[in-house]
């Protein structure tokens, strides 16, 4: 599984790492989401992960992420947050609309799926 950068759960943009004086943080430049600053880069990363974890899984998952559906890995092609569905691509090249409740495993639950900043 490929590693991902931290993505904004609100708009899907990248959460960008920054340093401001003696403080570190993550901020989305596509929307107003910002993470509570920390005195260390590690603390800022932990704060960002904590904030992201507060959002529903369908808002955390990003396009091209791998999820488990019917115990098989599938790739997320698109998502409809309002309806609660993901469009996924299976290993045979077939597209499926999947209700978020039917997902067996999210990327952060899969081995090696921890999000890290680039």
Secondary structure, 3 states (H helix, E strand, C coil): CCCCCCECCCCCCEEEEEEECCEEEEEECCCCCECCCECCHHHHHHHHHHHHHCCCHHHHCCCCCEEEECCEEEEEEEEECCCCEEEEECCCCCEEEEEHHHEEECHHHCCCCCCCCC
